[in-house]
Amino acid sequence: MKILFIFYVPSGGIDTLNRQRSIALKEKGIQPEFLYYTNKRNYLNDHGAPVYITDNDSDIKAIIDNGNYDASVIVSDFEMLKRLDSLGFKGKKIIEIQGYGPKSRAREFFLRYQNDVRQYCDGLLNPKTPHIVELMDEIFPEIPKFSFNNCFDTENFSYVPGQISSLPIIAWTGRIEDNKNWREFLLIAAQLYRVLGGNLRIHMYEDPSLSTPEERMAFNKLVKQLQLQDALHIFENVRNDEMKLHYSMIGDSGGFYCMTSKVEGAPFSPLEALSCCCPVLTTDSDGVRTSIIHNATGKYYTIGDVSEAVREAKDLMGNLSLRDQIRVNGLEHVKANFNRKLYAENFCNMLHSLGLKIN
């Protein structure tokens, strides 16, 4: 059984997901391979399987002819359905929706490509994102649909003791773009910085190739306006296997990981943080509901309410019994609900439902 996973770039959550499910599926005798259209970074994370980088039709045709794949999982790129068919792909074609931003934007894409989906798509896959599940049921009632959590390897990405910081750290990851809501994070960080009398480090982890010059200028301007230059530390393109050191240090510092996103599909960053015993404060960005339960595995605040965010942050940092409980519960939640064996079973059940047999 061979599966070709397709996405735009080997970056962010999909890069993490592909590497995680590569391990999970190989344990079931499934051979994954990965196609990305381009790579904007000067390195490639190890996928434990063949990885192809091309957006050229003749190259892609050679890959699928040589690969003899039983199925393809195309992440978010509806246009690839018809393209794969025209290039002679004979296996099942599954569209995986990992996030499209606001529900209105997702609806727009679904409607724009509904004819292609009905003609070329064998199944729709989604990691239990509520607004995506609703749209799939509404617009594609006749297409087989599958919804289950992504997988996460808590054995290889886990807490690393001994990561020391002299000050508590609050951290943020993402692209410097509107949906990730970086402005709100800076406002929260600025208020908390002043409340704590400057005894705070602010970490932001990002890929600068994924932002526009206009957003970058606005970001730099707001940092100066809020006078955060001394406390703010920006980390560019940190390798994923190194992030467990950062999350472990953030958790042990007495700080937390802050998510300010407007809408998310099924973000990996909270799973990474929880697996490293790093508490999470987040907006209710829809897709995060599978990982964060308020005051059990993390904390929520109302998007746009900076004062509430600061109150919840202070409770997360100062209420030590609650903090310790959240750190323990968060790790156990990821182990129970996102483990790779459960993912592999769900994935195999999906393939069986589509008429594919796994040897």
N, C-alpha and C positions, 0 to 999 in steps of 0.2 A: 504494500500500500504506500503510494507516494502522493504527497500533498504539496502544491506550490502556493505559498503565501505571498501576496502582492501588496505593496504600499509605495508611497511616494519617496520617502527618505528614511534612512536608518537612524532615526533620532526620536527622542521623547518616549512617550508611553508605548507606542507600537513597537519600537526597537526592544524595549524591556519585555513586552508581552511575547514577542516572537522568540526571544532567547529563553524565556521561561517555558513556553509551550513546546519548544524544541526538545527540552529534557523530558517533559511529561509524555509527549506522544511517542518518542523513541522507546520509552518503557513499555508501550503497547504494541511495538513492532511496526509503527508508522514512521516512514522516512520523510521528514519535512525538508523542503528547500525554500529559499527566499529570493524574491526579486524586488529590488528597489529601482526606481527610475533614475535617481541621482543621489550622490553623497556629497554634501557641502562641507564635511569635516575631513581632516587629514588622517583619520583613523576609522576603524570599523570594529565594533564590539564583537567578540567571539560568539557565534550563534551555534556552534557545535554541529554545523551542517553547511552544505554549499550555499553561498550567497552570490547573487548576480546583480550587477549595477549597470543597467542600460534602459533606455527609452526608445531604442531603435527597433522598428518592426522586424527587420530581418534577423537581428540578434535574438529577439524574443521568440520568433518562430523556431529558430534553431534550438533554443532552450526547451521549448515545449515539445518539439519533435524528438529530441534526444531524451527528454525526461520521462515521456510516456506516463504522465500524471493521471491518477485516478480522480483527482478533484483539485480545484483551485479555491482559495479563500482570498477574495479581493476586498481589501479594507478601504471602505468609503468611496472608492473610485468607480462610480456607475458607468463611466464611459468605457472602462476596460471590459465590460461584459460583451459588448458588440465587437470590440477590437479583438479579444481573444477568440471569439467565434470565427471572425474573418481570417485569423491566422491559423485556423485548423485545430483549435483545442477541442479534444473529444471528451474530456472528463466532465464531472459535475462542476457547476459554477455557483459559488456561494458568496453573497455579498455580506460583509461584516461591518456593522455600523458601530464604531467606537466613539463617535461624537461628531456633531456638526455645529456646535455652538447653540444658539437659541432655538427653541422649538419651531419658530417661524422659518428659520433658515433651513432646518431639517425638512420641514414640510415642502418648502420650495424645491429642494433637491429631489425629494421623493416624487413630487408631481411632474417635475421636468423630465425625469427618466423613467416614468412609470411604464411606458411602452417597452423600453429595453428590458426592464425587469421582468415583465410578463413574458417576453419572447425568449430571453436568454438566461434567466436566473432560475436555478433549481432550489435555492433556499436562502433565507435571511437569518443572519445570526447577530445577536446583541447580548452584551453582558448585563442584562437586567436593569437597563436605564429606563426609568418609568416613562418619560415623555417619548422615547423612541419606540418602546413597546406599544404605546397607545397609537402612534402614527402607523406602525407596521400593520396593526390589526385593522385600522380604519381604511388605509389606502390599498393594502395588499391582502385582503382576507383569503384569497385563494392560493397564495404562495406559502409553502411550508416554512414555519418560523421556529426558531430555537433561541432560547434565552437562558444563559447560565453564567455564573461568575467567571471572570478571568482566573488564571492560576498564578500562584506566587510561591517561590521557593524559599521558605523560611530557613532551610538548612544552609544555603550558601549566601543568603543575604540576611544577616541577623546581627544582633547586638555584639559590639566589640568593646570590651572593657578597657579602661585606661586612657580614654580620649579626654584630655583635661582642658578646660577653659577657665580662666580666672574670673570671668563674668558670665551671667546667664546670656544665652543666645536665643533670639527669635529669628526664624528663617522662612524663606519663601523660595519657591522654584517656579520656573515657567518662562514663557515668552513675554517680552516687553510689548504687549498688545492689549487691546481693550478688554477682551473676554477674560483674560487672566487678572484683570482689575488691579494692576500694580500700583495705581494711584492710591487706592484704599489701603493697601498694605503700608505704603509710606506714611499715610496719615495715622494709622494705628501705631506704627513703630515710633513716630515722632511724639505722640501723646504718652506712650508707655516709657519712652526714653526720658521724658521730663518728669513723669510721676516717680520714676526710679532714681531720679537725681543723676542721670547720666551713667548709671551702673548697668549698662546693657550693650551687648554687641548685636548688630543687625547683619544677617547674612542673606544675600540674594544669589541664587544659582540660575544661570541662564545660558542660552545659546545665542550669541549676538547676531549670527547669520539669519535668524528668524524674526528680526525686528526691522521696521522701516526707519529711515533717517528722521522722519518727522516725529515718530514715537520716541526715538532716542533723545532728540533735542528736548522734548517735553519732559522726559524722565530726568535728564540732567538738570533742567531748570527747577523742577519741583524739589529735587534733593537739596539744591542750594537754598531755595526758599525756606525749607524746613530745617536747614542747618544740621543736616545729618552726615556731612562729609566725614567727620571724625569717627562716627560709630558704624558707618556703613562699609561693608566689605563685599565686593562683587566677585563671584567665582564663575569663570567662563568654561563651559564644556568639560566639567568634571566627569571623568569616566565613571560609568555606572557602578562598577565594582568598588570604587573608592567612596561612593556616597554613603555606604554603611558606616564608615568611619565618621563622617560628618553628622549623620542622624544620631549615632551613638553619643557623640560629644554634645550635641544640642540637648538630648534627653538628660544626660548626666549633669549638664551645666545648670539645670533648673529652669531652662527655657522651653520652647515649644516650636513646632512647625505650624505656620499659619497659611491657610489657603483662602484666598479672597475671590476665587473665580465666580463669574456670573452663572455659567452653565458648564457642566462637565459630563462626559459620557460615562467612563468608568476609570477614573484616574488611578495610576499606579503609585504616585508619590505618597498618599496616605498609607498604603499597604507597606511601602518601604519604611516609612517612619515608624509605624506601629510594630513592625517586625524588629526594629532596633530599639524598642522601648522608648520612643520619642513621642510625647503627647502631641495631639493635633487639635488646633482651633480652626474651624472652617465655616464658611457660608453653607447654606443648604443649596448646593449646586446640582441637585437632582441625582446625578450618578454616584455621588459620594455616600448616599444613604446605605449602600450595602456594606460599607466599611466603618462608618462613624455612627455611633449611637450616643446621644447626648448624656453626659455624665457617667457613661459606662465604658465606652472605648475612646471617647474624645469629647469635644465640646463644639456647639454651634453658636453662632451669633447671627443676627439679622443683617443681611447685606445692606450697606449704606449707613448702618448705625455704628459709628466709630466708638462712641462712648460705651455702648454695650459690649463691643469687642474688647475694649480695654478692661471693663469690669470682669468679663469672663477670663481674660488673660491673667489678671491679678489673682483670681480664684485658682486658676490652673497652676500658677507659680507659687502661691502662698498657702493653699490648703493641701498640706503635704500628704495627709491620709487619702484624700480624694485623688491626688496626683499619682500616688503609688498604686492605687486601685486601678486607675485608668491605664497605667503603663502595663500592668499585668493582664488586665482584661483585653487590651488591644492586641497584644501578642497572641493570646489564646484564640481570639476571634479570627485572626488571619489564619492560624493553623487549622482551625476547624472548618472554615468556610471557603478558603481559597487554595487549599492544598492541591498539588499537581495530580494526585491519584483521582480525586473527585473530578477535576477538569478533564482528565483523559477519559474517564468513564462517560461523562456527558458528551464529549466530542465523538467518541465511538458510537454512542447511541444515536447521535445526529447522522453520522455516516450510514448506519444501518437503516435509519428511517428514509434515507435517500436512495436505498437499494444497493449500497456498497457493502461488500463483505471484506472483513479484515482477517487475513490468514493468521 
